[in-house]
Amino acid sequence: MVKYYFLSVCLFTITHVKAQQWLGSPTSTGSIYRNGNIGINTDNPQSALDVKGNIQLSSPFLEKPMGLIPEVDDSYPSSSILNMSLNFRESNAITNSDGAGFRIDMRPTFPLFQWVKRNAGESITLGGEVLMGIGSNGNLGIGTGKTIPAARLHVVGDEFVTGKVGIGTNNFLQDADAKLIVDGKILAEDLEVKNVKADHVFAPTYKLRSLKEVEKYINDHGHLPDVPAASETEKGIKVAEFNTLLLQKIEELTLYVIQQRKEINTLKTRLANKRAGKSKSAVH
């Protein structure tokens, strides 16, 4: 009798000290109350609810399963991955429909936070692409896939911005029409500027100043006609407008050269005729 009593005490102690179990009919209804930690697939729960495995949410109103699903990459066995997803890694995911989720990824060569998508037809265990990721250093990547973003904002693909963009500044009030404001240098291999045209200089109706008029204007104002003074240009220029002025001056210079060439040819002809006349006089 003593042996049976001792065995009963041991069993009671083990089940209550290690963890208590819920035993009941699967069709039971009503509230369940448990004072202490609850473990699912573990007999040593470390928190109020400790689950070893996946957690899935379902409802008659949900067409696709939702889940809180841990994941393990064999290449990084000590790095945890947690998916909070809809129809992504759930065991009963509808594979012929898209799935998506948010992932926390502790693998050292992957973004720490990821917004992922699995396309219809892809494997629920291997499929999925990273649409956007944030590295542990705070860098944000869009279209960078599983690569850690290399800059504070790293974008692969086209960008469309409806507002204004400031680089090195957020003072957008300095120019109400500017879409891009840069406080610093811009380095580029090439720059294309539209609306640069000055062919009106070659029109028959264009009034070309004489070189004497140009000389007088320079002496009076210290800069070329139609071109702003240095005191104005040092405040900034509109590239297309200023290039049009420069092109206009180049075309005017071309007309001056043509005029001078004609005058030189006329002088050469007169000089040749004069020399020819002297030669005839010397012969007679």
C-alpha positions in Angstrom: 0.0 0.0 0.0 2.9 2.3 0.8 4.4 1.6 -2.6 1.3 2.5 -4.4 0.9 5.7 -2.4 4.5 6.7 -3.1 4.1 6.0 -6.9 1.0 8.1 -7.0 2.7 11.0 -5.3 5.6 10.8 -7.8 3.3 10.8 -10.8 1.4 13.7 -9.4 4.6 15.7 -8.7 6.0 15.0 -12.2 2.9 16.0 -14.1 2.4 19.2 -12.0 6.1 20.3 -11.7 7.0 19.6 -15.3 3.9 20.7 -17.0 0.2 20.1 -16.8 -1.7 18.7 -19.7 -5.2 19.4 -21.0 -7.2 16.2 -21.4 -10.7 16.5 -22.7 -13.1 15.8 -25.6 -12.1 17.5 -28.9 -15.7 18.6 -29.1 -15.6 20.5 -25.8 -17.0 24.0 -25.8 -16.8 27.0 -23.5 -13.9 28.9 -21.9 -10.6 27.3 -20.9 -8.6 28.8 -18.0 -5.0 27.8 -17.1 -3.0 29.4 -14.4 0.7 29.3 -15.6 2.6 28.7 -18.8 1.1 26.8 -21.7 3.2 24.6 -24.0 2.3 23.2 -27.3 4.6 20.5 -28.5 6.8 21.2 -25.5 6.5 20.0 -21.9 8.7 22.9 -20.6 7.0 26.2 -21.8 9.1 29.3 -21.2 6.4 31.8 -21.5 2.6 32.2 -21.1 2.3 30.5 -24.5 5.2 28.5 -25.9 4.7 26.8 -29.3 7.2 24.5 -30.9 6.0 24.6 -34.5 3.8 26.7 -36.8 0.8 28.8 -35.7 -2.0 29.0 -38.3 -5.0 31.3 -38.3 -8.2 30.3 -40.2 -11.7 31.5 -40.4 -14.7 30.9 -42.6 -14.2 34.4 -43.9 -10.6 33.8 -45.0 -10.2 32.2 -48.4 -6.5 31.5 -47.8 -4.6 30.4 -44.7 -2.6 32.8 -42.5 0.3 31.7 -40.4 3.1 32.5 -38.1 5.7 30.1 -39.4 9.4 29.6 -38.4 11.7 28.5 -41.2 15.2 27.0 -41.2 17.8 27.3 -44.0 20.2 24.4 -44.0 23.0 26.7 -45.1 22.5 28.8 -41.9 21.3 26.3 -39.3 21.8 28.6 -36.4 20.0 31.6 -38.0 16.3 31.9 -37.4 13.6 33.0 -39.9 10.1 33.9 -39.0 7.3 34.4 -41.5 4.1 36.2 -40.8 2.2 35.4 -43.9 -0.9 34.8 -45.9 -0.9 31.8 -48.2 2.9 31.8 -48.3 4.5 29.0 -46.3 1.4 27.5 -44.7 1.2 23.7 -45.2 -2.3 24.0 -46.7 -1.5 27.1 -48.9 -3.3 27.3 -52.2 -0.4 26.9 -54.5 -2.1 28.1 -57.6 -2.7 31.5 -56.0 -0.3 34.2 -55.0 1.0 34.4 -51.4 2.8 37.1 -49.4 4.2 37.9 -46.0 6.5 39.8 -43.8 9.7 38.1 -42.7 12.3 38.6 -40.0 15.5 36.9 -41.2 18.6 36.5 -39.0 20.8 35.1 -41.8 23.9 37.3 -42.0 23.8 37.7 -45.8 20.1 38.6 -46.1 18.1 41.7 -45.2 16.9 41.6 -41.6 13.3 42.7 -42.5 11.7 41.5 -45.8 8.4 41.9 -47.6 8.1 38.8 -49.6 5.8 37.4 -52.3 5.2 33.9 -53.7 3.9 33.8 -57.2 1.1 31.3 -58.1 2.5 28.0 -59.0 5.8 28.3 -57.0 6.7 25.9 -54.2 5.5 26.8 -50.8 8.8 25.7 -49.3 11.2 27.2 -51.8 9.3 29.8 -53.8 9.1 33.5 -53.1 10.9 36.7 -53.9 11.9 39.7 -51.7 10.1 42.8 -53.0 11.6 45.1 -50.3 14.1 44.6 -47.6 15.7 46.6 -44.7 19.3 45.6 -43.6 20.4 45.5 -40.0 22.1 48.8 -40.7 18.8 50.5 -41.6 19.4 50.6 -45.4 16.2 50.2 -47.4 16.3 48.2 -50.6 13.5 48.1 -53.2 13.9 45.6 -56.0 17.3 44.4 -54.5 16.0 40.9 -53.8 17.7 38.9 -51.2 20.8 41.2 -51.3 21.5 43.5 -48.4 20.9 47.1 -49.6 24.2 48.9 -50.3 22.9 52.4 -49.5 20.4 54.2 -47.3 18.0 53.9 -50.2 18.9 51.3 -52.8 16.5 50.9 -55.7 16.8 48.5 -58.7 14.4 49.5 -61.4 12.5 52.6 -62.5 11.4 55.3 -60.0 8.5 57.6 -60.3 8.1 60.6 -57.9 5.1 62.9 -58.0 6.5 65.4 -55.5 9.9 67.0 -55.1 13.3 65.4 -54.4 15.9 67.0 -52.3 19.5 65.8 -52.0 21.5 67.3 -49.2 18.6 69.7 -48.5 14.9 69.8 -47.6 14.5 73.5 -48.4 11.9 73.1 -51.3 10.7 76.7 -50.9 13.8 78.2 -52.6 12.3 77.3 -56.0 8.6 76.5 -56.4 9.1 75.0 -59.8 12.1 72.8 -59.1 11.4 69.0 -59.0 15.0 68.1 -58.0 17.1 70.3 -55.6 20.7 69.3 -55.0 22.9 71.0 -52.4 26.3 70.0 -53.8 27.9 68.8 -57.0 26.4 66.5 -59.6 28.8 64.1 -61.4 27.5 62.6 -64.7 29.0 61.1 -67.8 26.4 62.9 -70.0 23.6 65.4 -69.5 20.8 65.9 -72.0 19.0 69.2 -71.9 16.0 69.9 -74.2 14.7 73.1 -75.8 18.1 74.5 -76.9 17.6 76.2 -80.3 18.8 79.4 -81.9 18.4 78.9 -85.6 16.5 82.1 -85.8 19.9 83.8 -86.2 20.1 82.5 -89.8 16.6 83.8 -90.7 16.7 86.7 -93.3 14.7 88.9 -91.0 17.3 88.6 -88.1 19.0 91.9 -87.4 22.7 91.2 -86.8 24.4 93.9 -84.9 27.5 95.4 -86.5 30.8 94.7 -84.9 31.0 98.4 -84.1 27.8 98.2 -82.2 29.0 95.1 -80.4 32.2 96.8 -79.4 30.3 99.8 -78.1 27.9 97.6 -76.0 30.9 95.7 -74.5 32.6 99.0 -73.6 29.4 100.4 -72.0 28.2 97.3 -70.2 31.2 95.0 -69.8 29.5 91.9 -71.3 28.0 90.7 -74.6 24.6 91.9 -75.7 21.7 89.6 -74.7 24.0 87.7 -72.3 23.4 88.3 -68.6 26.2 90.0 -66.6 28.4 87.9 -64.3 26.5 89.4 -61.3 23.4 87.6 -62.5 24.8 84.3 -63.7 26.7 83.7 -60.5 23.3 83.4 -58.8 22.4 80.5 -61.1 21.4 79.9 -64.7 18.8 78.0 -66.5 20.8 75.6 -68.6 18.6 75.4 -71.6 18.0 79.1 -71.8 21.7 79.9 -71.3 22.9 77.3 -73.8 20.4 78.9 -76.3 22.1 82.3 -75.7 25.6 80.7 -76.2 24.5 79.0 -79.4 23.0 82.3 -80.6 26.4 84.0 -80.1 28.2 81.1 -81.9 25.9 81.5 -84.8 26.4 85.3 -84.8 30.1 84.7 -84.8 29.7 82.4 -87.8 27.8 85.2 -89.7 30.6 87.7 -88.7 33.2 85.3 -90.1 31.3 84.9 -93.3 30.9 88.6 -93.7 34.6 89.1 -93.0 35.5 86.4 -95.5 33.4 88.2 -98.2 35.1 91.5 -97.4 38.5 89.8 -97.5 37.7 88.2 -100.9 36.5 91.6 -102.2 39.7 93.3 -101.0 41.8 90.5 -102.6 39.9 91.0 -105.9 40.5 94.7 -105.8 44.1 94.3 -105.0 44.6 91.7 -107.8 42.9 94.0 -110.3 45.0 97.0 -109.1 48.2 95.0 -109.5 47.1 93.8 -113.0 46.4 97.4 -114.0 49.9 98.5 -112.9 51.5 95.6 -114.8 49.7 96.7 -118.1 50.8 100.3 -117.6 54.4 99.2 -117.1 54.3 97.2 -120.4 53.0 100.1 -122.4 
